[in-house]
Amino acid sequence: MKILVLNCGSSSIKYALYNMDDQSVITSGGIEKIGLPDSFIKLKTKDGNKVKIDREIPEHTAGVQFIFECLTEGENAVISSLNEINAVGHRMVHGGEKFNQSVLLNDKVMEEFAQCNDLAPLHNPANIKGVNAVKACLPDVPQVGVFDTAFHQTMPDYAFMYALPYDLYKKYGVRRYGFHGTSHRYVSQRVCEFLGCKPEGKKIITCHIGNGASIAAVKDGKCVDTSMGLTPLEGLIMGTRSGDIDAGAVTFLMDKLNLNTTEVSNLLNKKSGLQGVSGGYSDFRDILAQIESGNDQARLAKEMYTYRIKKYIGEYAAAMGGVDIILFTGGAGENQWEVREGATNGLEFLGVKVDEEKNHSCRATEKIISSDDSKVTVCVIPTDEELMIATDTLNIVSKL
């Protein structure tokens, strides 16, 4: 069975075509700068090389059509006809409280999903455009929605509620939802397979550390807490997001700088985090290079970044009454030993001992990096959200 996975962002579409008979990726790629004159697609050819094709793509429907064209036409074609696509799985960003698992997409589901648009005004409408574009081109092909927020719907109320007037929760749904749920679900399952244990009885802390970053506490295979909130802004320091900040500091800055809500959101989401502290560098690799060149703001950004991760690990160990497994995933979590070292130094009181040689030599591969005598197993588990989406899609459409 061939399944196409689509991830429609506000100005981009990422895709991967899977052969689910062996879970192999036939091809993958992505369109960027949708709606701008310099939009383009990058894709992998049959021999694994990358190709960039410039094409003006005014909106998402044209983008999906262009992806279908690349799959079936020209020298980069990988299938002879769109009829070979058996199903399409979509990354859906914000399902609110309406969706706690992946579902077959139909008119009723799409209406309920659209009601969550206020919670993710940039991403949910783009997700809807992607679904509608596929429906226009392949009306008889089943589509499945996999929600970023679904895995976190098992959090207890005392973990997801804000201490605001309760009617604001009932009226507007103001609460913590969490994101990166598909990634946290994948790695928390995969680490148990890797270690040869069952999720039941295990207390796992999953650290998804990339340009966007979040941590989840997973007990007995279910999420009991996570660091992101109503939006992806809460929690860890990220590439350009501030993470946790005193709401009073926000209103103070709005008054001092005469900012409206859109402007302060832009400040906190796009001009803060590593970039804001370091003086313009949001990628952790650039932060490390700047530290080498003597940039003390970059040094400060790195220490703040890893300190926040360590604090959340400690919080979630307390919340679960201990921890058995800590895992790192995401771009920086998988590839930067400095992140893992900074986030675990000082956790020896929890029974955490990281082997320096194992940690330094690990890049984007499944590996135990804790020492043999560590009471807590520390691992690196590369994430695969697209495979998780494809697997959910297969499981749902196989029952039709």
C-alpha positions in Angstrom: 0.0 0.0 0.0 1.3 3.5 -0.9 0.5 6.3 1.5 1.3 10.0 0.9 2.0 12.0 4.0 1.4 15.8 3.8 2.4 18.5 6.3 0.8 21.8 5.2 2.2 24.8 7.0 1.2 28.5 6.6 3.6 28.9 3.6 5.0 25.4 3.0 4.1 21.8 2.3 6.3 18.9 3.2 5.5 15.5 1.8 6.7 11.9 1.9 5.4 8.9 -0.2 5.6 5.6 1.7 5.5 2.0 0.6 3.9 0.6 3.7 4.7 -3.0 2.7 8.1 -2.4 4.1 7.7 1.1 5.6 10.2 2.5 3.0 10.2 6.1 1.8 9.8 6.1 -2.0 10.4 9.9 -2.2 10.1 13.0 -0.1 10.4 16.7 -0.5 8.8 20.1 0.3 7.5 23.3 -1.2 8.5 26.6 0.4 7.5 30.2 0.1 4.0 29.6 -1.0 2.4 32.8 -2.1 5.7 34.5 -2.9 7.3 34.9 -6.4 10.4 32.9 -5.5 8.5 29.7 -4.3 10.1 26.4 -5.1 10.1 22.6 -4.4 12.9 20.5 -3.2 12.7 16.8 -3.8 14.7 13.6 -3.7 15.3 11.8 -7.0 15.3 8.0 -7.5 19.0 7.9 -6.9 18.8 9.9 -3.6 20.0 13.2 -4.9 18.2 16.4 -4.2 16.7 18.6 -6.8 15.3 22.2 -6.6 12.6 23.3 -9.0 11.5 26.9 -9.1 7.8 27.4 -9.7 5.4 30.3 -8.7 2.9 28.6 -6.3 0.2 31.1 -5.3 -1.6 28.9 -2.8 -1.9 25.4 -1.3 -4.1 23.8 -3.9 -1.6 24.7 -6.6 1.1 23.3 -4.3 -0.5 20.0 -3.9 -1.2 19.8 -7.6 2.5 20.5 -8.2 3.5 17.7 -5.8 1.3 15.3 -7.7 2.9 16.4 -10.9 6.4 15.8 -9.6 5.3 12.3 -8.4 3.9 11.2 -11.7 5.6 13.2 -14.5 9.0 13.9 -15.9 12.4 12.4 -15.0 11.8 12.6 -11.3 8.5 10.6 -11.4 8.3 7.7 -8.9 4.8 6.4 -9.7 3.0 6.0 -13.1 -0.3 7.3 -11.9 -2.0 9.0 -9.0 -4.2 5.8 -8.8 -1.2 4.2 -7.1 -1.8 6.4 -4.0 -4.0 4.4 -1.7 -4.5 7.0 1.1 -3.2 10.3 2.3 -2.3 11.1 5.9 -2.2 14.7 7.1 -0.4 16.4 10.0 -3.2 18.4 11.7 -1.8 20.9 14.2 -4.5 21.8 16.7 -7.4 19.4 17.5 -8.3 21.1 20.8 -10.3 18.8 23.1 -12.3 17.4 20.1 -9.6 14.9 18.9 -7.6 12.5 21.1 -6.6 10.1 18.4 -6.2 10.0 14.6 -9.4 9.9 12.6 -10.7 9.3 9.1 -11.4 12.8 7.6 -15.0 13.5 6.5 -17.2 16.6 6.3 -18.2 16.4 10.0 -14.6 16.0 11.2 -13.5 18.9 9.1 -16.2 21.1 10.5 -15.2 20.3 14.0 -11.5 20.8 13.2 -12.3 24.2 11.7 -13.9 25.2 15.0 -10.3 25.0 16.5 -8.9 27.6 14.0 -8.8 30.3 16.7 -6.4 28.2 18.6 -4.0 27.9 15.6 -4.9 30.6 13.2 -1.8 30.2 11.0 -1.6 26.4 10.8 -5.2 24.9 11.0 -6.5 26.8 7.9 -3.4 25.6 6.0 -4.1 22.0 7.1 -7.7 22.4 5.8 -6.5 23.8 2.5 -4.3 20.7 2.1 -7.2 18.3 2.7 -9.4 20.2 0.3 -6.7 20.2 -2.4 -6.3 16.4 -2.2 -10.0 16.0 -2.2 -10.2 18.1 -5.4 -7.6 16.0 -7.1 -8.3 12.5 -5.6 -11.9 12.6 -4.5 -12.2 8.9 -3.8 -8.9 8.4 -1.9 -9.4 8.2 1.9 -7.7 10.9 4.0 -6.7 10.6 7.7 -5.9 13.4 10.2 -3.2 12.9 12.7 -3.3 15.7 15.4 -0.3 17.3 17.0 -2.2 17.8 20.2 -3.9 14.3 20.5 -1.2 12.5 22.4 -1.4 15.0 25.2 -5.1 14.7 25.8 -4.4 12.1 28.5 -3.1 14.9 30.8 -5.1 15.2 34.0 -7.0 18.4 34.5 -4.7 19.6 37.3 -1.8 19.5 34.8 -3.5 21.1 31.8 -5.6 23.9 33.5 -4.4 27.5 34.0 -5.2 29.2 37.2 -7.5 31.7 35.4 -11.3 32.2 36.0 -12.8 28.8 35.2 -15.4 30.2 32.8 -12.5 31.3 30.4 -11.7 27.6 30.0 -15.4 26.6 29.5 -16.1 29.5 27.1 -12.8 29.7 25.1 -11.0 26.5 25.8 -8.1 28.3 27.4 -5.9 25.5 28.8 -2.6 23.7 28.0 -2.8 21.5 25.0 0.8 20.7 24.1 2.3 20.0 20.7 4.9 17.7 19.0 2.5 15.0 20.1 3.1 12.7 17.1 6.9 12.9 17.8 6.5 12.3 21.6 4.2 9.3 20.9 6.6 7.8 18.3 9.8 8.1 20.4 8.1 7.0 23.6 7.0 3.8 21.9 10.1 3.3 19.9 12.4 3.6 22.9 10.6 0.7 24.6 11.0 -1.4 21.5 14.7 -0.4 21.3 15.3 -1.3 25.0 13.2 -4.4 24.9 10.7 -3.3 27.5 7.0 -2.5 27.8 5.6 1.0 28.3 3.6 -0.2 31.3 5.4 0.5 34.5 7.9 2.9 32.8 8.4 6.6 33.6 9.8 8.2 30.5 10.8 11.8 29.8 10.9 12.6 26.1 12.9 15.7 25.1 12.1 16.9 21.6 14.8 19.6 21.1 14.9 21.4 17.8 14.1 24.9 16.6 10.8 24.3 18.3 11.3 22.3 21.5 9.1 20.6 24.1 9.3 17.9 26.8 6.7 15.4 27.8 6.3 13.2 30.9 5.0 9.8 29.7 3.9 7.3 32.4 2.7 3.8 31.4 2.7 4.9 27.8 0.4 7.9 28.3 1.3 11.6 28.5 0.7 13.1 31.9 2.3 16.5 31.3 4.1 18.5 28.6 5.8 21.8 28.4 4.0 23.6 25.6 0.6 25.2 26.4 -2.3 26.8 24.6 0.2 27.6 21.9 3.7 26.4 21.1 5.2 29.5 22.9 5.1 28.1 26.5 7.8 25.9 28.0 11.4 25.6 26.8 13.6 28.3 25.3 13.6 27.7 21.5 15.2 29.0 18.4 13.1 32.2 18.2 10.5 31.7 20.9 10.9 32.9 24.5 9.4 29.9 26.2 8.1 30.5 29.8 7.9 34.2 30.7 6.1 36.2 33.4 2.8 37.5 31.8 3.4 40.7 33.7 6.7 41.2 31.7 4.6 40.9 28.6 2.1 43.6 29.6 5.0 45.8 30.8 6.7 45.6 27.4 3.4 46.2 25.6 3.1 49.5 27.6 6.7 50.5 27.3 7.0 49.7 23.5 3.4 50.6 22.6 2.9 47.1 21.1 -0.4 45.6 20.1 -1.2 41.9 20.4 0.1 41.1 17.0 3.4 42.9 17.6 4.0 41.4 21.0 3.2 37.9 19.6 5.8 38.6 16.9 8.3 39.7 19.6 7.9 36.5 21.7 7.6 34.0 18.8 10.0 35.3 16.2 12.5 37.6 17.9 13.2 35.9 21.2 14.7 32.6 22.4 18.3 31.8 21.3 18.1 34.5 18.6 17.0 37.2 21.0 19.6 36.5 23.7 22.6 35.7 21.5 22.1 38.7 19.2 20.8 37.1 16.1 21.6 33.4 16.1 18.7 30.9 16.3 20.5 27.7 15.2 22.3 25.9 18.0 25.2 25.1 15.6 25.7 28.8 15.1 25.4 29.4 18.8 28.4 27.0 19.4 30.4 28.7 16.6 29.7 32.1 18.2 30.9 30.8 21.6 34.1 29.7 20.0 34.6 33.2 18.6 34.1 34.8 22.0 30.4 35.9 21.9 29.4 36.0 25.5 25.7 36.5 24.7 25.9 33.2 22.8 27.4 31.6 25.9 24.6 32.9 28.0 22.0 31.7 25.4 23.4 28.2 25.5 23.4 28.0 29.3 19.9 29.4 29.5 18.7 26.9 26.9 20.1 23.8 28.5 19.3 24.9 32.0 15.6 25.2 31.1 15.7 21.6 29.7 17.3 20.4 32.9 14.6 22.1 35.0 11.8 20.5 33.1 13.4 17.1 33.4 13.6 17.6 37.2 10.0 18.8 37.3 8.7 15.8 35.4 10.7 13.3 37.4 9.0 14.8 40.5 5.6 14.7 38.8 5.9 11.0 38.0 7.6 10.0 41.3 10.8 9.1 39.5 12.1 8.5 36.0 13.4 5.3 34.3 14.2 6.6 30.8 15.3 10.0 29.5 15.5 10.3 25.7 16.5 13.1 23.3 15.2 13.6 19.8 14.7 16.5 17.3 17.5 18.2 15.4 19.6 19.5 18.3 18.6 16.6 20.6 19.8 14.0 18.1 22.9 15.7 16.9 24.3 18.1 19.5 26.1 16.3 22.3 26.5 19.7 24.0 22.8 20.0 24.4 22.5 16.6 26.0 25.5 17.2 28.3 24.2 20.6 29.5 20.7 19.2 30.1 21.9 16.2 32.2 24.8 17.6 34.1 23.8 17.9 37.8 21.1 15.2 37.6 23.2 12.6 39.3 20.9 12.9 42.4 18.2 11.3 40.2 20.5 8.4 39.3 21.5 9.9 35.9 25.0 9.2 34.7 25.9 10.0 31.1 28.9 8.4 29.5 31.0 11.2 28.0 32.4 9.1 25.1 29.1 7.6 24.2 27.4 11.0 24.2 30.1 12.7 22.2 30.1 10.0 19.5 26.3 9.9 19.0 24.7 11.7 16.1 21.2 10.9 14.8 21.2 7.3 15.7 19.5 5.1 18.2 21.9 4.7 21.1 22.2 4.5 24.9 24.5 7.3 26.1 24.2 6.6 29.8 26.9 4.7 31.7 26.4 1.1 32.5 25.9 1.9 36.2 23.4 4.7 35.6 20.0 4.0 37.4 18.3 6.0 34.6 18.7 5.0 31.0 19.5 8.0 28.8 19.0 7.5 25.0 19.0 9.2 21.7 16.0 8.1 19.6 15.6 9.9 16.2 12.0 10.9 15.6 10.0 9.9 12.6 6.7 11.8 12.7 6.0 11.1 9.0 6.2 7.3 9.6 3.9 7.7 12.6 1.4 9.5 10.4 1.7 6.9 7.7 1.2 4.1 10.2 -1.9 5.6 11.7 -3.3 6.2 8.2 -2.6 2.5 7.3 -4.3 1.3 10.5 -7.4 3.3 9.8 -7.9 2.7 6.1 -7.2 -1.0 6.5 -10.4 -1.2 8.5 -12.6 0.4 5.8 
